[in-house]
Amino acid sequence: MKKYVCDVCGWVYEPEAGAPADNIPPGTPFEKLPEGFMCPECGASKEAFSPE
């Protein structure tokens, strides 16, 4: 699974780890994140992420 990086702050979404603080379980691919997903570091929208 591909990692995605926030273009605003550089935070990396790693599918293997998920985002437990945002109720995203490990193993969730970026494409399956909810539409309202926001970067936990800076609040940028899902559209602000690029494949690493």
Buried (B, 14 or more C-beta within 10 A) or exposed (E): EEBBBBEBEEBEBBBEBBBEEEEBEEEBEBEEBEEEBBBBEEEBEBEBBEEE
